């Protein structure tokens, strides 16, 4: 069972992740950079060795990290304390487990690549 303090921190993080300001920022960033993600670069080895794409992935992760650290600082919680909250509650709390899985997927390059390629295709369809 989560404490009121844990509820507060997790609630702030979820609010920030799902808030229109951050979502718009992520959408804008993805729209700006998605043209680099094409099927011509397909193939696990080529894709995972592309330094430009890896650099973009690092920038994307930084975007989320800055957001998360800002929320934690505002809540007066360190990153280690936040990770401990997640670890304590992950096994028994589906909301926390879902939240942790989303944040973990951000660091997965293949998930990022697929998301960016979908965004590129969506923008191409909208342009027609």
N, CA, C and O atoms as CSV, one atom per row, in Angstrom:
chain,resi,resn,atom,element,x,y,z
A,1,UNK,N,N,0.848,-1.183,0.000
A,1,UNK,CA,C,0.000,0.000,0.000
A,1,UNK,C,C,0.888,1.238,0.000
A,1,UNK,O,O,1.825,1.348,0.791
A,2,UNK,N,N,0.579,2.163,-0.895
A,2,UNK,CA,C,1.369,3.383,-0.999
A,2,UNK,C,C,1.039,4.344,0.134
A,2,UNK,O,O,-0.087,4.403,0.629
A,3,UNK,N,N,2.057,5.089,0.521
A,3,UNK,CA,C,1.862,6.139,1.519
A,3,UNK,C,C,1.306,7.385,0.810
A,3,UNK,O,O,1.388,7.482,-0.415
A,4,UNK,N,N,0.749,8.327,1.561
A,4,UNK,CA,C,0.281,9.576,0.939
A,4,UNK,C,C,1.408,10.322,0.218
A,4,UNK,O,O,1.175,10.932,-0.826
A,5,UNK,N,N,2.615,10.278,0.761
A,5,UNK,CA,C,3.753,10.935,0.114
A,5,UNK,C,C,4.083,10.264,-1.223
A,5,UNK,O,O,4.374,10.938,-2.211
A,6,UNK,N,N,4.035,8.936,-1.237
A,6,UNK,CA,C,4.288,8.208,-2.479
A,6,UNK,C,C,3.205,8.504,-3.505
A,6,UNK,O,O,3.499,8.691,-4.686
A,7,UNK,N,N,1.946,8.546,-3.057
A,7,UNK,CA,C,0.848,8.909,-3.949
A,7,UNK,C,C,1.074,10.287,-4.552
A,7,UNK,O,O,0.827,10.498,-5.739
A,8,UNK,N,N,1.540,11.216,-3.744
A,8,UNK,CA,C,1.778,12.578,-4.209
A,8,UNK,C,C,2.844,12.608,-5.306
A,8,UNK,O,O,2.642,13.222,-6.354
A,9,UNK,N,N,3.964,11.954,-5.067
A,9,UNK,CA,C,5.065,11.961,-6.037
A,9,UNK,C,C,4.652,11.253,-7.319
A,9,UNK,O,O,4.872,11.775,-8.412
A,10,UNK,N,N,4.064,10.087,-7.200
A,10,UNK,CA,C,3.642,9.344,-8.390
A,10,UNK,C,C,2.557,10.098,-9.145
A,10,UNK,O,O,2.554,10.111,-10.376
A,11,UNK,N,N,1.646,10.719,-8.429
A,11,UNK,CA,C,0.594,11.508,-9.073
A,11,UNK,C,C,1.163,12.671,-9.862
A,11,UNK,O,O,0.715,12.946,-10.975
A,12,UNK,N,N,2.154,13.363,-9.293
A,12,UNK,CA,C,2.783,14.476,-9.999
A,12,UNK,C,C,3.502,14.006,-11.259
A,12,UNK,O,O,3.468,14.676,-12.291
A,13,UNK,N,N,4.149,12.855,-11.166
A,13,UNK,CA,C,4.874,12.334,-12.324
A,13,UNK,C,C,3.896,11.950,-13.440
A,13,UNK,O,O,4.127,12.274,-14.604
A,14,UNK,N,N,2.827,11.274,-13.093
A,14,UNK,CA,C,1.822,10.880,-14.080
A,14,UNK,C,C,1.174,12.122,-14.686
A,14,UNK,O,O,0.976,12.190,-15.899
A,15,UNK,N,N,0.843,13.102,-13.849
A,15,UNK,CA,C,0.242,14.341,-14.358
A,15,UNK,C,C,1.164,15.021,-15.358
A,15,UNK,O,O,0.712,15.517,-16.390
A,16,UNK,N,N,2.442,15.042,-15.056
A,16,UNK,CA,C,3.400,15.688,-15.953
A,16,UNK,C,C,3.526,14.914,-17.265
A,16,UNK,O,O,3.510,15.510,-18.342
A,17,UNK,N,N,3.648,13.602,-17.176
A,17,UNK,CA,C,3.793,12.772,-18.379
A,17,UNK,C,C,2.574,12.862,-19.288
A,17,UNK,O,O,2.701,12.812,-20.512
A,18,UNK,N,N,1.402,12.994,-18.694
A,18,UNK,CA,C,0.185,13.002,-19.499
A,18,UNK,C,C,-0.332,14.414,-19.760
A,18,UNK,O,O,-1.321,14.589,-20.471
A,19,UNK,N,N,0.326,15.416,-19.192
A,19,UNK,CA,C,-0.106,16.791,-19.387
A,19,UNK,C,C,0.150,17.280,-20.799
A,19,UNK,O,O,1.118,16.877,-21.443
A,20,UNK,N,N,-0.726,18.151,-21.273
A,20,UNK,CA,C,-0.638,18.599,-22.665
A,20,UNK,C,C,0.681,19.318,-22.959
A,20,UNK,O,O,1.193,19.212,-24.073
A,21,UNK,N,N,1.240,20.040,-21.997
A,21,UNK,CA,C,2.499,20.750,-22.242
A,21,UNK,C,C,3.635,19.806,-22.584
A,21,UNK,O,O,4.367,20.029,-23.549
A,22,UNK,N,N,3.784,18.755,-21.798
A,22,UNK,CA,C,4.872,17.811,-22.046
A,22,UNK,C,C,4.572,16.974,-23.282
A,22,UNK,O,O,5.468,16.720,-24.087
A,23,UNK,N,N,3.338,16.548,-23.440
A,23,UNK,CA,C,2.964,15.753,-24.623
A,23,UNK,C,C,3.221,16.567,-25.892
A,23,UNK,O,O,3.751,16.044,-26.872
A,24,UNK,N,N,2.846,17.845,-25.870
A,24,UNK,CA,C,3.096,18.707,-27.034
A,24,UNK,C,C,4.592,18.854,-27.303
A,24,UNK,O,O,5.022,18.867,-28.456
A,25,UNK,N,N,5.367,18.964,-26.253
A,25,UNK,CA,C,6.828,19.091,-26.395
A,25,UNK,C,C,7.411,17.830,-27.037
A,25,UNK,O,O,8.259,17.920,-27.924
A,26,UNK,N,N,6.960,16.664,-26.591
A,26,UNK,CA,C,7.434,15.398,-27.157
A,26,UNK,C,C,6.992,15.273,-28.613
A,26,UNK,O,O,7.790,14.897,-29.472
A,27,UNK,N,N,5.733,15.584,-28.895
A,27,UNK,CA,C,5.223,15.525,-30.272
A,27,UNK,C,C,6.029,16.430,-31.196
A,27,UNK,O,O,6.391,16.034,-32.304
A,28,UNK,N,N,6.303,17.629,-30.739
A,28,UNK,CA,C,7.075,18.577,-31.539
A,28,UNK,C,C,8.480,18.055,-31.800
A,28,UNK,O,O,8.975,18.129,-32.925
A,29,UNK,N,N,9.125,17.526,-30.759
A,29,UNK,CA,C,10.480,16.995,-30.893
A,29,UNK,C,C,10.485,15.843,-31.894
A,29,UNK,O,O,11.344,15.779,-32.774
A,30,UNK,N,N,9.518,14.932,-31.754
A,30,UNK,CA,C,9.454,13.775,-32.652
A,30,UNK,C,C,9.205,14.218,-34.095
A,30,UNK,O,O,9.829,13.699,-35.020
A,31,UNK,N,N,8.296,15.172,-34.288
A,31,UNK,CA,C,8.022,15.670,-35.631
A,31,UNK,C,C,9.238,16.303,-36.281
A,31,UNK,O,O,9.442,16.187,-37.489
A,32,UNK,N,N,10.037,16.967,-35.475
A,32,UNK,CA,C,11.237,17.637,-35.985
A,32,UNK,C,C,12.314,16.642,-36.418
A,32,UNK,O,O,13.065,16.917,-37.354
A,33,UNK,N,N,12.396,15.502,-35.757
A,33,UNK,CA,C,13.511,14.573,-35.976
A,33,UNK,C,C,13.144,13.259,-36.665
A,33,UNK,O,O,14.036,12.466,-36.967
A,34,UNK,N,N,11.864,13.007,-36.921
A,34,UNK,CA,C,11.457,11.685,-37.400
A,34,UNK,C,C,11.895,11.381,-38.838
A,34,UNK,O,O,11.938,10.211,-39.221
A,35,UNK,N,N,12.217,12.389,-39.636
A,35,UNK,CA,C,12.606,12.135,-41.031
A,35,UNK,C,C,13.852,11.255,-41.143
A,35,UNK,O,O,14.059,10.615,-42.173
A,36,UNK,N,N,14.670,11.215,-40.115
A,36,UNK,CA,C,15.896,10.412,-40.146
A,36,UNK,C,C,15.623,8.913,-39.989
A,36,UNK,O,O,16.521,8.098,-40.199
A,37,UNK,N,N,14.404,8.549,-39.625
A,37,UNK,CA,C,14.085,7.152,-39.320
A,37,UNK,C,C,13.320,6.539,-40.478
A,37,UNK,O,O,12.102,6.684,-40.586
A,38,UNK,N,N,14.062,5.845,-41.351
A,38,UNK,CA,C,13.467,5.270,-42.547
A,38,UNK,C,C,13.791,3.786,-42.643
A,38,UNK,O,O,14.750,3.298,-42.045
A,39,UNK,N,N,12.976,3.093,-43.398
A,39,UNK,CA,C,13.207,1.650,-43.602
A,39,UNK,C,C,14.491,1.388,-44.383
A,39,UNK,O,O,15.046,0.292,-44.296
A,40,UNK,N,N,14.975,2.374,-45.146
A,40,UNK,CA,C,16.221,2.168,-45.879
A,40,UNK,C,C,17.373,1.863,-44.926
A,40,UNK,O,O,18.352,1.221,-45.307
A,41,UNK,N,N,17.248,2.322,-43.703
A,41,UNK,CA,C,18.280,2.064,-42.696
A,41,UNK,C,C,17.983,0.779,-41.938
A,41,UNK,O,O,18.601,0.499,-40.911
A,42,UNK,N,N,17.040,0.006,-42.442
A,42,UNK,CA,C,16.590,-1.187,-41.738
A,42,UNK,C,C,17.725,-2.188,-41.565
A,42,UNK,O,O,18.723,-2.160,-42.284
A,43,UNK,N,N,17.546,-3.042,-40.622
A,43,UNK,CA,C,18.543,-4.044,-40.283
A,43,UNK,C,C,19.085,-3.713,-38.903
A,43,UNK,O,O,19.564,-2.605,-38.661
A,44,UNK,N,N,19.007,-4.664,-38.017
A,44,UNK,CA,C,19.378,-4.435,-36.622
A,44,UNK,C,C,20.785,-3.889,-36.497
A,44,UNK,O,O,21.004,-2.916,-35.775
A,45,UNK,N,N,21.746,-4.495,-37.185
A,45,UNK,CA,C,23.131,-4.049,-37.024
A,45,UNK,C,C,23.322,-2.619,-37.506
A,45,UNK,O,O,23.933,-1.804,-36.815
A,46,UNK,N,N,22.801,-2.310,-38.691
A,46,UNK,CA,C,22.959,-0.960,-39.241
A,46,UNK,C,C,22.248,0.059,-38.370
A,46,UNK,O,O,22.790,1.125,-38.078
A,47,UNK,N,N,21.030,-0.272,-37.958
A,47,UNK,CA,C,20.234,0.651,-37.161
A,47,UNK,C,C,20.900,0.931,-35.824
A,47,UNK,O,O,20.996,2.087,-35.411
A,48,UNK,N,N,21.357,-0.098,-35.151
A,48,UNK,CA,C,21.915,0.081,-33.816
A,48,UNK,C,C,23.332,0.638,-33.842
A,48,UNK,O,O,23.856,1.025,-32.797
A,49,UNK,N,N,23.961,0.687,-35.007
A,49,UNK,CA,C,25.303,1.255,-35.118
A,49,UNK,C,C,25.281,2.665,-35.680
A,49,UNK,O,O,26.333,3.294,-35.793
A,50,UNK,N,N,24.118,3.173,-36.034
A,50,UNK,CA,C,24.007,4.507,-36.610
A,50,UNK,C,C,24.173,5.538,-35.495
A,50,UNK,O,O,23.297,5.696,-34.644
A,51,UNK,N,N,25.301,6.229,-35.512
A,51,UNK,CA,C,25.625,7.168,-34.432
A,51,UNK,C,C,24.682,8.367,-34.406
A,51,UNK,O,O,24.382,8.886,-33.331
A,52,UNK,N,N,24.212,8.813,-35.564
A,52,UNK,CA,C,23.270,9.932,-35.596
A,52,UNK,C,C,21.957,9.563,-34.912
A,52,UNK,O,O,21.402,10.348,-34.143
A,53,UNK,N,N,21.468,8.355,-35.202
A,53,UNK,CA,C,20.221,7.913,-34.580
A,53,UNK,C,C,20.406,7.683,-33.085
A,53,UNK,O,O,19.518,7.982,-32.287
A,54,UNK,N,N,21.555,7.155,-32.719
A,54,UNK,CA,C,21.847,6.960,-31.290
A,54,UNK,C,C,21.902,8.298,-30.565
A,54,UNK,O,O,21.442,8.410,-29.429
A,55,UNK,N,N,22.464,9.315,-31.217
A,55,UNK,CA,C,22.532,10.643,-30.608
A,55,UNK,C,C,21.121,11.219,-30.427
A,55,UNK,O,O,20.826,11.830,-29.401
A,56,UNK,N,N,20.259,11.022,-31.421
A,56,UNK,CA,C,18.874,11.476,-31.288
A,56,UNK,C,C,18.164,10.740,-30.155
A,56,UNK,O,O,17.382,11.337,-29.415
A,57,UNK,N,N,18.434,9.457,-30.022
A,57,UNK,CA,C,17.834,8.695,-28.926
A,57,UNK,C,C,18.305,9.243,-27.585
A,57,UNK,O,O,17.516,9.356,-26.648
A,58,UNK,N,N,19.576,9.579,-27.491
A,58,UNK,CA,C,20.100,10.177,-26.266
A,58,UNK,C,C,19.416,11.498,-25.955
A,58,UNK,O,O,19.095,11.771,-24.799
A,59,UNK,N,N,19.192,12.316,-26.970
A,59,UNK,CA,C,18.493,13.594,-26.785
A,59,UNK,C,C,17.056,13.363,-26.304
A,59,UNK,O,O,16.554,14.082,-25.440
A,60,UNK,N,N,16.410,12.352,-26.877
A,60,UNK,CA,C,15.032,12.030,-26.480
A,60,UNK,C,C,14.991,11.586,-25.018
A,60,UNK,O,O,14.119,12.012,-24.261
A,61,UNK,N,N,15.925,10.741,-24.628
A,61,UNK,CA,C,15.990,10.300,-23.230
A,61,UNK,C,C,16.250,11.484,-22.306
A,61,UNK,O,O,15.691,11.555,-21.211
A,62,UNK,N,N,17.093,12.408,-22.742
A,62,UNK,CA,C,17.375,13.613,-21.950
A,62,UNK,C,C,16.112,14.439,-21.728
A,62,UNK,O,O,15.919,15.005,-20.653
A,63,UNK,N,N,15.257,14.507,-22.738
A,63,UNK,CA,C,14.002,15.238,-22.627
A,63,UNK,C,C,13.164,14.688,-21.466
A,63,UNK,O,O,12.648,15.452,-20.650
A,64,UNK,N,N,13.035,13.379,-21.401
A,64,UNK,CA,C,12.277,12.745,-20.319
A,64,UNK,C,C,12.998,12.885,-18.984
A,64,UNK,O,O,12.362,13.108,-17.954
A,65,UNK,N,N,14.307,12.756,-18.998
A,65,UNK,CA,C,15.062,12.855,-17.751
A,65,UNK,C,C,14.920,14.242,-17.128
A,65,UNK,O,O,14.723,14.365,-15.920
A,66,UNK,N,N,15.018,15.280,-17.949
A,66,UNK,CA,C,14.861,16.650,-17.434
A,66,UNK,C,C,13.475,16.845,-16.845
A,66,UNK,O,O,13.321,17.466,-15.793
A,67,UNK,N,N,12.470,16.316,-17.523
A,67,UNK,CA,C,11.108,16.423,-17.018
A,67,UNK,C,C,10.979,15.714,-15.679
A,67,UNK,O,O,10.447,16.271,-14.720
A,68,UNK,N,N,11.470,14.483,-15.622
A,68,UNK,CA,C,11.346,13.691,-14.399
A,68,UNK,C,C,12.099,14.325,-13.240
A,68,UNK,O,O,11.585,14.397,-12.124
A,69,UNK,N,N,13.306,14.781,-13.504
A,69,UNK,CA,C,14.085,15.393,-12.427
A,69,UNK,C,C,13.437,16.682,-11.942
A,69,UNK,O,O,13.502,16.997,-10.754
A,70,UNK,N,N,12.812,17.431,-12.846
A,70,UNK,CA,C,12.100,18.642,-12.442
A,70,UNK,C,C,10.937,18.328,-11.519
A,70,UNK,O,O,10.727,19.014,-10.518
A,71,UNK,N,N,10.182,17.293,-11.855
A,71,UNK,CA,C,9.047,16.881,-11.028
A,71,UNK,C,C,9.545,16.417,-9.663
A,71,UNK,O,O,8.975,16.776,-8.633
A,72,UNK,N,N,10.600,15.625,-9.658
A,72,UNK,CA,C,11.124,15.119,-8.392
A,72,UNK,C,C,11.662,16.241,-7.523
A,72,UNK,O,O,11.449,16.250,-6.310
A,73,UNK,N,N,12.356,17.184,-8.136
A,73,UNK,CA,C,12.891,18.317,-7.375
A,73,UNK,C,C,11.746,19.117,-6.756
A,73,UNK,O,O,11.803,19.500,-5.588
A,74,UNK,N,N,10.720,19.360,-7.544
A,74,UNK,CA,C,9.551,20.088,-7.044
A,74,UNK,C,C,8.899,19.356,-5.875
A,74,UNK,O,O,8.402,19.983,-4.940
A,75,UNK,N,N,8.905,18.025,-5.935
A,75,UNK,CA,C,8.301,17.210,-4.878
A,75,UNK,C,C,9.251,16.994,-3.701
A,75,UNK,O,O,8.848,16.441,-2.677
A,76,UNK,N,N,10.512,17.423,-3.834
A,76,UNK,CA,C,11.482,17.240,-2.756
A,76,UNK,C,C,11.948,15.810,-2.601
A,76,UNK,O,O,12.239,15.357,-1.494
A,77,UNK,N,N,12.019,15.087,-3.734
A,77,UNK,CA,C,12.399,13.673,-3.720
A,77,UNK,C,C,13.590,13.488,-4.650
A,77,UNK,O,O,13.615,14.033,-5.753
A,78,UNK,N,N,14.571,12.720,-4.203
A,78,UNK,CA,C,15.719,12.429,-5.061
A,78,UNK,C,C,15.355,11.306,-6.030
A,78,UNK,O,O,14.356,10.610,-5.850
A,79,UNK,N,N,16.184,11.145,-7.056
A,79,UNK,CA,C,15.959,10.065,-8.011
A,79,UNK,C,C,16.038,8.708,-7.307
A,79,UNK,O,O,15.225,7.825,-7.579
A,80,UNK,N,N,17.006,8.536,-6.408
A,80,UNK,CA,C,17.120,7.267,-5.678
A,80,UNK,C,C,15.881,6.988,-4.838
A,80,UNK,O,O,15.426,5.846,-4.762
A,81,UNK,N,N,15.335,8.018,-4.210
A,81,UNK,CA,C,14.112,7.844,-3.421
A,81,UNK,C,C,12.937,7.467,-4.323
A,81,UNK,O,O,12.123,6.614,-3.968
A,82,UNK,N,N,12.853,8.102,-5.482
A,82,UNK,CA,C,11.780,7.789,-6.423
A,82,UNK,C,C,11.886,6.346,-6.912
A,82,UNK,O,O,10.886,5.632,-6.975
A,83,UNK,N,N,13.098,5.923,-7.255
A,83,UNK,CA,C,13.281,4.535,-7.703
A,83,UNK,C,C,12.911,3.554,-6.599
A,83,UNK,O,O,12.352,2.492,-6.873
A,84,UNK,N,N,13.220,3.902,-5.359
A,84,UNK,CA,C,12.850,3.041,-4.233
A,84,UNK,C,C,11.325,2.966,-4.090
A,84,UNK,O,O,10.780,1.899,-3.806
A,85,UNK,N,N,10.643,4.089,-4.287
A,85,UNK,CA,C,9.172,4.095,-4.242
A,85,UNK,C,C,8.627,3.163,-5.313
A,85,UNK,O,O,7.739,2.353,-5.047
A,86,UNK,N,N,9.154,3.277,-6.509
A,86,UNK,CA,C,8.692,2.421,-7.608
A,86,UNK,C,C,8.952,0.954,-7.302
A,86,UNK,O,O,8.090,0.103,-7.521
A,87,UNK,N,N,10.142,0.665,-6.798
A,87,UNK,CA,C,10.499,-0.728,-6.496
A,87,UNK,C,C,9.587,-1.297,-5.410
A,87,UNK,O,O,9.139,-2.439,-5.513
A,88,UNK,N,N,9.314,-0.513,-4.377
A,88,UNK,CA,C,8.451,-0.978,-3.285
A,88,UNK,C,C,7.032,-1.261,-3.753
A,88,UNK,O,O,6.381,-2.173,-3.243
A,89,UNK,N,N,6.558,-0.506,-4.696
A,89,UNK,CA,C,5.155,-0.583,-5.081
A,89,UNK,C,C,4.895,-1.308,-6.395
A,89,UNK,O,O,3.739,-1.569,-6.729
A,90,UNK,N,N,5.917,-1.634,-7.132
A,90,UNK,CA,C,5.749,-2.189,-8.468
A,90,UNK,C,C,5.053,-3.545,-8.465
A,90,UNK,O,O,4.175,-3.787,-9.294
A,91,UNK,N,N,5.419,-4.407,-7.572
A,91,UNK,CA,C,4.865,-5.754,-7.568
A,91,UNK,C,C,3.396,-5.822,-7.223
A,91,UNK,O,O,2.691,-6.712,-7.698
A,92,UNK,N,N,2.919,-4.899,-6.404
A,92,UNK,CA,C,1.541,-4.978,-5.934
A,92,UNK,C,C,0.627,-3.907,-6.517
A,92,UNK,O,O,-0.585,-3.951,-6.307
A,93,UNK,N,N,1.174,-2.970,-7.227
A,93,UNK,CA,C,0.402,-1.822,-7.706
A,93,UNK,C,C,0.503,-1.761,-9.230
A,93,UNK,O,O,1.556,-1.419,-9.769
A,94,UNK,N,N,-0.578,-2.088,-9.919
A,94,UNK,CA,C,-0.569,-2.136,-11.389
A,94,UNK,C,C,-0.297,-0.764,-12.002
A,94,UNK,O,O,0.352,-0.675,-13.045
A,95,UNK,N,N,-0.784,0.308,-11.368
A,95,UNK,CA,C,-0.544,1.649,-11.887
A,95,UNK,C,C,0.952,1.958,-11.890
A,95,UNK,O,O,1.479,2.492,-12.866
A,96,UNK,N,N,1.627,1.622,-10.801
A,96,UNK,CA,C,3.072,1.860,-10.714
A,96,UNK,C,C,3.804,0.967,-11.700
A,96,UNK,O,O,4.747,1.414,-12.354
A,97,UNK,N,N,3.393,-0.276,-11.818
A,97,UNK,CA,C,4.043,-1.197,-12.739
A,97,UNK,C,C,3.920,-0.693,-14.175
A,97,UNK,O,O,4.897,-0.724,-14.923
A,98,UNK,N,N,2.748,-0.236,-14.564
A,98,UNK,CA,C,2.531,0.297,-15.898
A,98,UNK,C,C,3.417,1.523,-16.128
A,98,UNK,O,O,4.039,1.662,-17.182
A,99,UNK,N,N,3.466,2.394,-15.144
A,99,UNK,CA,C,4.270,3.606,-15.206
A,99,UNK,C,C,5.753,3.272,-15.379
A,99,UNK,O,O,6.433,3.879,-16.207
A,100,UNK,N,N,6.246,2.326,-14.615
A,100,UNK,CA,C,7.655,1.921,-14.698
A,100,UNK,C,C,7.951,1.312,-16.068
A,100,UNK,O,O,9.014,1.562,-16.635
A,101,UNK,N,N,7.036,0.529,-16.598
A,101,UNK,CA,C,7.237,-0.072,-17.914
A,101,UNK,C,C,7.312,0.992,-19.012
A,101,UNK,O,O,8.117,0.878,-19.937
A,102,UNK,N,N,6.478,2.018,-18.908
A,102,UNK,CA,C,6.524,3.098,-19.896
A,102,UNK,C,C,7.878,3.800,-19.842
A,102,UNK,O,O,8.522,4.002,-20.872
A,103,UNK,N,N,8.304,4.167,-18.644
A,103,UNK,CA,C,9.585,4.864,-18.525
A,103,UNK,C,C,10.750,3.979,-18.959
A,103,UNK,O,O,11.713,4.467,-19.550
A,104,UNK,N,N,10.670,2.697,-18.673
A,104,UNK,CA,C,11.733,1.776,-19.085
A,104,UNK,C,C,11.791,1.642,-20.604
A,104,UNK,O,O,12.872,1.511,-21.178
A,105,UNK,N,N,10.628,1.673,-21.253
A,105,UNK,CA,C,10.616,1.505,-22.709
A,105,UNK,C,C,11.262,2.678,-23.429
A,105,UNK,O,O,11.739,2.525,-24.553
A,106,UNK,N,N,11.285,3.840,-22.803
A,106,UNK,CA,C,11.890,5.020,-23.417
A,106,UNK,C,C,13.369,4.779,-23.700
A,106,UNK,O,O,13.908,5.283,-24.686
A,107,UNK,N,N,14.012,4.020,-22.848
A,107,UNK,CA,C,15.446,3.784,-23.008
A,107,UNK,C,C,15.757,2.676,-24.012
A,107,UNK,O,O,16.922,2.462,-24.346
A,108,UNK,N,N,14.734,1.969,-24.499
A,108,UNK,CA,C,14.924,0.888,-25.459
A,108,UNK,C,C,15.027,1.493,-26.863
A,108,UNK,O,O,14.051,2.049,-27.364
A,109,UNK,N,N,16.181,1.391,-27.492
A,109,UNK,CA,C,16.413,2.016,-28.787
A,109,UNK,C,C,15.456,1.509,-29.855
A,109,UNK,O,O,14.980,2.293,-30.676
A,110,UNK,N,N,15.166,0.217,-29.859
A,110,UNK,CA,C,14.288,-0.332,-30.888
A,110,UNK,C,C,12.870,0.213,-30.752
A,110,UNK,O,O,12.223,0.512,-31.756
A,111,UNK,N,N,12.391,0.343,-29.538
A,111,UNK,CA,C,11.065,0.923,-29.312
A,111,UNK,C,C,11.054,2.370,-29.799
A,111,UNK,O,O,10.109,2.805,-30.456
A,112,UNK,N,N,12.111,3.107,-29.473
A,112,UNK,CA,C,12.253,4.490,-29.913
A,112,UNK,C,C,12.274,4.570,-31.441
A,112,UNK,O,O,11.570,5.392,-32.029
A,113,UNK,N,N,13.074,3.724,-32.081
A,113,UNK,CA,C,13.177,3.722,-33.536
A,113,UNK,C,C,11.805,3.486,-34.176
A,113,UNK,O,O,11.402,4.209,-35.087
A,114,UNK,N,N,11.099,2.469,-33.689
A,114,UNK,CA,C,9.780,2.146,-34.243
A,114,UNK,C,C,8.802,3.307,-34.057
A,114,UNK,O,O,8.021,3.606,-34.960
A,115,UNK,N,N,8.837,3.956,-32.904
A,115,UNK,CA,C,7.968,5.089,-32.648
A,115,UNK,C,C,8.272,6.234,-33.615
A,115,UNK,O,O,7.356,6.856,-34.154
A,116,UNK,N,N,9.547,6.507,-33.831
A,116,UNK,CA,C,9.938,7.605,-34.711
A,116,UNK,C,C,9.584,7.285,-36.167
A,116,UNK,O,O,9.175,8.172,-36.917
A,117,UNK,N,N,9.738,6.054,-36.556
A,117,UNK,CA,C,9.377,5.676,-37.922
A,117,UNK,C,C,7.868,5.805,-38.131
A,117,UNK,O,O,7.422,6.273,-39.178
A,118,UNK,N,N,7.083,5.389,-37.134
A,118,UNK,CA,C,5.626,5.553,-37.227
A,118,UNK,C,C,5.256,7.030,-37.336
A,118,UNK,O,O,4.369,7.394,-38.107
A,119,UNK,N,N,5.928,7.874,-36.571
A,119,UNK,CA,C,5.660,9.312,-36.621
A,119,UNK,C,C,5.978,9.857,-38.017
A,119,UNK,O,O,5.219,10.664,-38.554
A,120,UNK,N,N,7.087,9.425,-38.602
A,120,UNK,CA,C,7.458,9.861,-39.956
A,120,UNK,C,C,6.392,9.448,-40.953
A,120,UNK,O,O,5.991,10.243,-41.803
A,121,UNK,N,N,5.935,8.212,-40.854
A,121,UNK,CA,C,4.896,7.720,-41.767
A,121,UNK,C,C,3.583,8.478,-41.563
A,121,UNK,O,O,2.909,8.813,-42.537
A,122,UNK,N,N,3.217,8.749,-40.323
A,122,UNK,CA,C,1.988,9.494,-40.037
A,122,UNK,C,C,2.053,10.895,-40.643
A,122,UNK,O,O,1.086,11.358,-41.248
A,123,UNK,N,N,3.186,11.563,-40.482
A,123,UNK,CA,C,3.324,12.912,-41.045
A,123,UNK,C,C,3.286,12.893,-42.570
A,123,UNK,O,O,2.751,13.806,-43.199
A,124,UNK,N,N,3.862,11.839,-43.158
A,124,UNK,CA,C,3.815,11.723,-44.621
A,124,UNK,C,C,2.380,11.528,-45.105
A,124,UNK,O,O,1.988,12.092,-46.126
A,125,UNK,N,N,1.603,10.739,-44.386
A,125,UNK,CA,C,0.195,10.529,-44.734
A,125,UNK,C,C,-0.604,11.816,-44.590
A,125,UNK,O,O,-1.447,12.125,-45.431
A,126,UNK,N,N,-0.340,12.567,-43.525
A,126,UNK,CA,C,-1.048,13.834,-43.311
A,126,UNK,C,C,-0.745,14.847,-44.412
A,126,UNK,O,O,-1.584,15.683,-44.746
A,127,UNK,N,N,0.456,14.766,-44.970
A,127,UNK,CA,C,0.871,15.719,-45.990
A,127,UNK,C,C,0.207,15.443,-47.348
A,127,UNK,O,O,0.188,16.315,-48.217
A,128,UNK,N,N,-0.327,14.254,-47.525
A,128,UNK,CA,C,-0.956,13.888,-48.813
A,128,UNK,C,C,-2.260,14.626,-49.025
A,128,UNK,O,O,-2.915,14.438,-50.049
